[in-house]
Amino acid sequence: MNGPVLVAGASGFVGRRLCRALEDAGHEVRAMTRHPDDYRGAGTPVGADVQDQASLAAALQGCRAAYYLVHSLDSKDFERLDRQAAGGFGRAAADAGLEQIVYLGGLGSESDPLSRHLRSRREVEGLLGEAGVPVTVLRAAILIGTGGISWEITRQLVAHLPAMVTPRWVRTRTQPIALDDVVRYLVGVLDRPEARGRVFEVGGPDVLEYRTMLQRVARISGRRLVIVPVPLLTPRLSARWLTFVTDVDAQAGRSLVDSMTTEVVVHDDSIRELVPFEPMGYDDAVRLALREHEEARASR
């Protein structure tokens, strides 16, 4: 295990937790960010931008592996930006002689019509490895943890509204997973030859409709929530509705709402043979995320 591990997207929702977990596991971590002077997390900050090939070469020099946790969901042009960034990162990783790239993508069956967001995630998987570096892909649905966009939508809807008029996607099934468990899987596949070039699906033990997820968050929060599905409320209209009741970025929210019509559940749990542990249940993950939110709010 010679050489550091680079985390691209170290200042993000998953990246912050992953850098800390990697350090705790004894790895030397380079935390890649566009603003290294402002970075206060684990690892050694290194300034680089996935859209700047020269900066990537310097950041990746001497590394043995890299995590790619970057996306451009807050841009209307996210597909082109993510395509360009992933291709460039893959080439820079190959030039630097990396042994492995680990990428966190999105669940969704290839037999279902995927949203723009999920199609883009699939495209990124291929582009990262196009230059020859083996890629390990972990596909997940909703991550339950403070700061995640999908979780923040859920938490804020429950916190702000006693009743909801919702679109049909509230009956779509998904398989949420606790942030800590995703990080555990991400750390677990590092430096594992049998994980290279493979796609794994990760999820918690509960398969739930979005409606049930909202109701269980309300119950845990001590709130009463009435949900009335309305067939004519389209993803476009529901995305606009979200901007009025949450502080989630409007464009990112729209991209995620488009994906909520697609069932995202685990069909292959082979990751549990490679990284064996019992993932946290949905209710426990919610309690942990709510507690962390309160702690963060109290410290501000």
C-alpha positions as CSV (number, residue, x, y, z in Angstrom):
1,M,0.0,0.0,0.0
2,N,2.5,2.6,-1.2
3,G,1.4,6.1,-1.9
4,P,-1.5,8.3,-0.7
5,V,-5.1,8.0,-1.6
6,L,-6.8,11.0,-3.3
7,V,-10.4,11.9,-2.5
8,A,-11.8,14.1,-5.3
9,G,-14.8,15.9,-3.7
10,A,-13.3,15.9,-0.2
11,S,-15.3,18.9,1.0
12,G,-18.6,17.3,-0.1
13,F,-21.3,15.4,1.9
14,V,-19.7,12.0,1.4
15,G,-16.1,13.2,1.0
16,R,-15.8,14.8,4.4
17,R,-16.8,11.6,6.2
18,L,-14.8,9.4,3.9
19,C,-11.5,11.3,4.4
20,R,-11.9,11.0,8.2
21,A,-12.6,7.2,7.9
22,L,-9.6,6.6,5.6
23,E,-7.3,8.4,8.0
24,D,-8.8,6.4,10.9
25,A,-8.0,3.2,8.9
26,G,-4.4,4.3,8.6
27,H,-4.3,5.6,5.0
28,E,-2.5,8.7,3.9
29,V,-5.2,11.0,2.4
30,R,-5.0,13.8,-0.1
31,A,-8.2,15.9,0.2
32,M,-8.8,17.4,-3.3
33,T,-10.7,20.6,-3.3
34,R,-10.9,23.8,-5.4
35,H,-10.4,25.8,-2.2
36,P,-7.6,24.2,-0.2
37,D,-7.1,27.3,2.0
38,D,-10.6,26.9,3.3
39,Y,-10.5,23.2,3.9
40,R,-10.8,22.1,7.5
41,G,-11.4,18.4,7.2
42,A,-9.2,15.3,7.5
43,G,-6.3,14.6,5.1
44,T,-3.8,16.9,3.5
45,P,-5.6,19.5,1.3
46,V,-4.6,19.7,-2.3
47,G,-6.0,22.3,-4.8
48,A,-7.3,20.9,-8.0
49,D,-10.4,21.1,-10.3
50,V,-11.8,18.2,-12.3
51,Q,-12.2,20.6,-15.2
52,D,-8.5,21.5,-15.2
53,Q,-6.3,18.7,-16.5
54,A,-3.0,20.3,-15.3
55,S,-4.2,20.6,-11.8
56,L,-5.3,17.0,-11.8
57,A,-1.8,15.8,-12.8
58,A,-0.2,17.5,-9.9
59,A,-2.8,16.3,-7.4
60,L,-2.6,12.7,-8.5
61,Q,1.2,12.5,-8.7
62,G,2.4,9.6,-6.5
63,C,-1.1,8.4,-5.5
64,R,-1.9,4.7,-5.7
65,A,-5.7,5.1,-5.8
66,A,-8.4,7.8,-6.0
67,Y,-12.1,8.2,-5.0
68,Y,-14.3,10.1,-7.4
69,L,-17.1,11.8,-5.6
70,V,-17.8,14.7,-8.0
71,H,-20.9,15.7,-9.8
72,S,-22.5,18.9,-11.3
73,L,-26.1,18.4,-10.4
74,D,-26.5,22.1,-9.6
75,S,-25.9,23.0,-13.3
76,K,-28.5,22.6,-16.1
77,D,-25.6,21.4,-18.2
78,F,-24.6,18.7,-15.7
79,E,-24.4,15.9,-18.3
80,R,-21.8,17.6,-20.4
81,L,-19.8,18.9,-17.4
82,D,-19.8,15.5,-15.8
83,R,-18.8,13.8,-19.0
84,Q,-15.9,16.1,-19.6
85,A,-14.8,15.9,-15.9
86,A,-14.9,12.1,-15.7
87,G,-13.0,11.6,-19.0
88,G,-10.3,14.0,-17.9
89,F,-10.0,12.5,-14.5
90,G,-9.6,9.0,-15.9
91,R,-6.9,10.1,-18.3
92,A,-5.0,11.9,-15.5
93,A,-5.3,8.9,-13.2
94,A,-3.9,6.6,-16.0
95,D,-1.0,9.1,-16.7
96,A,-0.2,9.0,-12.9
97,G,-0.2,5.2,-12.8
98,L,-3.1,4.7,-10.4
99,E,-4.1,1.2,-9.5
100,Q,-7.7,1.9,-8.7
101,I,-10.5,4.5,-9.0
102,V,-13.5,4.1,-6.7
103,Y,-16.7,5.8,-7.8
104,L,-20.0,6.2,-6.0
105,G,-22.8,6.0,-8.5
106,G,-26.6,5.5,-8.5
107,L,-28.8,2.4,-8.3
108,G,-31.3,1.7,-11.1
109,S,-32.0,-1.3,-13.3
110,E,-30.7,-1.1,-16.9
111,S,-34.1,-2.5,-18.0
112,D,-35.9,0.6,-16.7
113,P,-36.0,4.0,-18.3
114,L,-33.4,6.0,-16.4
115,S,-33.6,9.7,-15.7
116,R,-31.0,12.1,-17.1
117,H,-29.3,12.1,-13.7
118,L,-29.0,8.3,-13.5
119,R,-28.0,8.0,-17.2
120,S,-25.2,10.5,-16.5
121,R,-24.1,8.4,-13.5
122,R,-23.8,5.4,-15.8
123,E,-21.9,7.3,-18.4
124,V,-19.4,8.5,-15.8
125,E,-18.7,4.9,-14.7
126,G,-17.5,4.1,-18.2
127,L,-15.6,7.3,-18.8
128,L,-13.6,7.0,-15.6
129,G,-12.1,3.7,-16.7
130,E,-11.8,4.4,-20.4
131,A,-8.0,5.2,-20.2
132,G,-7.3,1.9,-18.5
133,V,-7.4,2.4,-14.7
134,P,-9.6,-0.3,-13.1
135,V,-12.7,1.2,-11.6
136,T,-14.7,0.0,-8.6
137,V,-18.3,1.3,-8.7
138,L,-20.6,1.4,-5.8
139,R,-24.2,2.1,-6.7
140,A,-26.5,3.5,-4.0
141,A,-29.9,5.0,-3.6
142,I,-30.7,7.7,-1.0
143,L,-28.0,8.3,1.5
144,I,-29.3,9.1,5.0
145,G,-27.0,11.7,6.6
146,T,-26.8,15.4,7.4
147,G,-26.0,17.4,4.2
148,G,-27.2,14.9,1.6
149,I,-29.6,16.5,-0.9
150,S,-32.1,13.6,-0.9
151,W,-32.1,13.3,2.8
152,E,-32.4,17.1,3.3
153,I,-35.5,17.1,1.0
154,T,-37.0,14.4,3.2
155,R,-36.1,16.0,6.5
156,Q,-37.2,19.5,5.6
157,L,-40.5,18.4,4.0
158,V,-41.4,16.7,7.3
159,A,-40.1,19.6,9.4
160,H,-42.0,22.3,7.5
161,L,-45.3,20.7,6.4
162,P,-48.1,19.0,8.5
163,A,-49.7,17.8,5.2
164,M,-48.4,17.2,1.7
165,V,-50.0,17.0,-1.7
166,T,-47.5,14.8,-3.5
167,P,-46.9,13.3,-7.0
168,R,-47.2,9.7,-7.8
169,W,-43.5,9.1,-7.2
170,V,-44.2,8.9,-3.5
171,R,-45.1,5.2,-4.2
172,T,-41.8,4.4,-5.9
173,R,-39.7,1.9,-4.0
174,T,-36.1,2.7,-2.9
175,Q,-33.5,1.2,-0.7
176,P,-31.9,3.9,1.5
177,I,-28.6,3.5,3.2
178,A,-27.0,5.2,6.1
179,L,-24.1,7.5,5.2
180,D,-21.8,5.7,7.7
181,D,-22.5,2.4,6.0
182,V,-21.7,3.8,2.5
183,V,-18.4,5.1,3.8
184,R,-17.7,1.7,5.4
185,Y,-18.2,0.1,2.0
186,L,-16.1,2.7,0.2
187,V,-13.2,2.1,2.6
188,G,-13.7,-1.6,2.4
189,V,-13.1,-1.9,-1.4
190,L,-9.9,0.0,-1.4
191,D,-6.8,-2.0,-2.4
192,R,-8.8,-5.1,-2.9
193,P,-7.8,-6.7,-6.3
194,E,-11.0,-8.6,-6.4
195,A,-13.0,-5.4,-6.3
196,R,-11.3,-3.8,-9.3
197,G,-13.3,-3.5,-12.5
198,R,-16.5,-4.5,-10.7
199,V,-19.9,-2.9,-10.0
200,F,-21.5,-3.4,-6.6
201,E,-24.9,-2.4,-5.4
202,V,-25.2,-1.2,-1.8
203,G,-28.3,-0.5,0.3
204,G,-29.7,-0.8,3.8
205,P,-31.9,-3.6,5.0
206,D,-35.2,-1.8,4.3
207,V,-36.9,-1.4,0.9
208,L,-39.5,1.4,1.3
209,E,-41.7,3.7,-0.7
210,Y,-40.9,7.4,-0.5
211,R,-44.2,7.9,1.2
212,T,-43.3,5.4,3.9
213,M,-39.9,7.1,4.4
214,L,-41.6,10.4,4.9
215,Q,-44.1,9.0,7.4
216,R,-41.4,7.2,9.4
217,V,-39.3,10.4,9.7
218,A,-42.4,12.2,10.9
219,R,-43.1,9.6,13.5
220,I,-39.5,9.6,14.8
221,S,-39.6,13.4,14.9
222,G,-42.9,13.3,16.9
223,R,-44.9,15.0,14.1
224,R,-48.1,14.0,12.3
225,L,-48.0,13.9,8.6
226,V,-50.8,13.6,6.1
227,I,-49.9,12.6,2.5
228,V,-52.3,13.0,-0.4
229,P,-50.9,11.7,-3.8
230,V,-52.1,13.7,-6.8
231,P,-51.6,12.0,-10.2
232,L,-51.4,15.3,-12.2
233,L,-48.5,16.7,-10.1
234,T,-45.6,16.1,-12.5
235,P,-41.9,15.9,-11.6
236,R,-41.4,19.4,-13.0
237,L,-44.1,20.9,-10.9
238,S,-43.1,19.0,-7.8
239,A,-39.5,20.2,-8.2
240,R,-40.8,23.8,-8.3
241,W,-42.8,23.0,-5.2
242,L,-39.7,21.9,-3.4
243,T,-38.0,25.2,-3.8
244,F,-40.8,26.9,-1.8
245,V,-40.6,24.5,1.2
246,T,-36.9,23.5,1.3
247,D,-33.5,25.3,0.9
248,V,-32.2,22.6,-1.5
249,D,-30.6,24.0,-4.7
250,A,-33.4,24.2,-7.3
251,Q,-31.5,22.6,-10.1
252,A,-30.1,19.8,-8.0
253,G,-33.6,19.2,-6.6
254,R,-35.1,19.0,-10.1
255,S,-32.5,16.4,-11.2
256,L,-33.2,14.2,-8.2
257,V,-37.0,14.5,-8.5
258,D,-36.7,13.3,-12.1
259,S,-35.0,10.2,-10.7
260,M,-37.7,9.5,-8.1
261,T,-40.0,7.9,-10.7
262,T,-37.4,5.1,-11.1
263,E,-37.3,2.2,-8.6
264,V,-33.8,2.0,-7.1
265,V,-33.3,-1.2,-5.1
266,V,-30.4,-3.7,-4.7
267,H,-30.6,-6.8,-6.9
268,D,-27.1,-8.1,-6.3
269,D,-25.7,-8.0,-2.7
270,S,-22.3,-9.6,-3.4
271,I,-20.6,-6.6,-1.8
272,R,-21.6,-8.1,1.6
273,E,-19.3,-11.1,0.9
274,L,-16.4,-8.7,0.2
275,V,-17.1,-6.2,3.0
276,P,-19.2,-8.2,5.6
277,F,-21.2,-6.3,8.2
278,E,-24.8,-5.6,9.0
279,P,-26.0,-2.2,7.6
280,M,-28.1,0.1,9.8
281,G,-31.8,0.0,9.5
282,Y,-33.7,3.0,8.2
283,D,-35.2,4.2,11.5
284,D,-31.8,4.0,13.2
285,A,-30.1,5.9,10.3
286,V,-32.8,8.6,10.6
287,R,-32.3,9.0,14.3
288,L,-28.6,9.3,13.8
289,A,-29.0,11.9,11.0
290,L,-31.5,13.9,13.0
291,R,-29.2,13.9,16.0
292,E,-26.2,15.1,13.9
293,H,-28.4,17.8,12.4
294,E,-29.3,19.1,15.9
295,E,-25.7,18.9,17.0
296,A,-24.5,20.9,14.0
297,R,-27.2,23.5,14.4
298,A,-26.3,23.9,18.1
299,S,-22.6,24.4,17.3
300,R,-23.3,27.2,14.8
